[in-house]
Amino acid sequence: MTEKEDNKKAKPKLGVKTKAAIRRELEQATAQFLQVGGEVDNVPRGATAWEPGQRPPPSRPLFTEPPSERTPVPEVVATIEARRESMKGARKAPRKQGFKRSRKQVIYDDFGEPLRHVWVDD
């Protein structure tokens, strides 16, 4: 591989940092922190900020109140149903199925970053 090709691969597109570049920045920042005299503490697995025998405060209690009475609103439900029925006829007629249309879909990784584009038939 030539040096020109290697430089092309290393450049991120449109100012977006690659994961490798972010890792390098983190490693450099950590090395600089350690050179200045900083220390990194190793915390054992399972360690907690709570003192032994002390329980963490419970989260917001759920379902502690008695269920509230529901107000029947049949006239509102009837109005909604009537509107739904009137809109059924206003819908567009389906398109002719002469050909299938493809569209471009983005596939994302677990962190929400785009991985690739694929064409999907509708």
N, C-alpha and C positions, 0 to 999 in steps of 0.2 A: 504494500500500500504506500502510495507517495505521501509526502508531507502535505500537499495541497488537499488531497482527499481526506486525510486525517483531520485537518483544520475545518473542513466543511462539516464533518460529523460532529465535532465538538461544539459548534456554535448552536445555541438555542434559537428557536424561531421567534421573531418579533418580541424579544426581551423576556421571554418566558424562561425561568430557570429550570434546568433539568434536576432530577433527583440526585444525580451524582454531584452537581454543582452545589446543591444545598448541603449534601453530606460533607463536601470539602470545606464549606464555610463553617459548618458546625465544628468540624475537627480543628480548623484553624483557631476559632474562637476559644475552644477548650484548651488548646495548647497555649494560647496567649494568656488565658486565665491562670493556668498552672505556672507559667514562667513568672508572672507577677507575684506569685506566692500564694495563690488560692489553693484550697484543698477540696478534694471530692470525698465525701463521706459515703461509705458503703453501708446501706441499710439492710439488715437481714430480712429475708422473706417472712411475711406474716406480721411484721412490726406494725404497730398502730399508735396513734396519738393519745388513745384513751388509756387511763391508768388501769392496772389490773383490778378487777372487782367493780369497776365503774361501768355502767351501761350507757351507751349513747342515747341521746334524747330520741324518743320515737318521732317518726315523721307525722305529718298531719293525720289525725285519726280519721278513718273512713267509716261511713255509715253509722255514726253515733246517734244521729237524730232520727226520730221516727219518720216514716215516709209521709210526705205531705199529701194532702187531698188534691186530686186532679179535678179541674173544672171541665165538665163536658161542654164541648163547643160543636154540636152537630151542624149548626148553620155555617160555620166557617169551613168545616170539612166538605159540606155540600157545595159551597161556592168554589172551592178548589177543584173538586171533582167536575163540576160543570165547566170550569175554565179548561181543564184538561181535555174533556170531551170535545169542546169547541175547537181546540187547537189541533186535534187529530186530523181533521180535514184540511187544515191550512199547511200541512207539511208538504215539502217538495216531492215531486214524483221521483222515483229512483232512476238513476242514470242507466243508459243502455250498457249492457255488459259486452261490448264489442271487443275491447282489449283491456288488459290488466295494466295498471299504472304502477310503476316502481317509484320508490322514494328513498332518499338517503337517510340512514339512521345512524346516530352516533352511539358507540359502545363506550361506557364509562367504567373505570376501575372502582375498587372499593372506597377510594378517597374522593371520588367525584371528578377525577381528571379524565379527559377524553383519551381513549386508547386508539380507536380506529373508526372508520366509516364503513358501513355495509349497506348494500342495496336490498331493500325489502319489497316484496310484491304485496300490494294492497288487495 
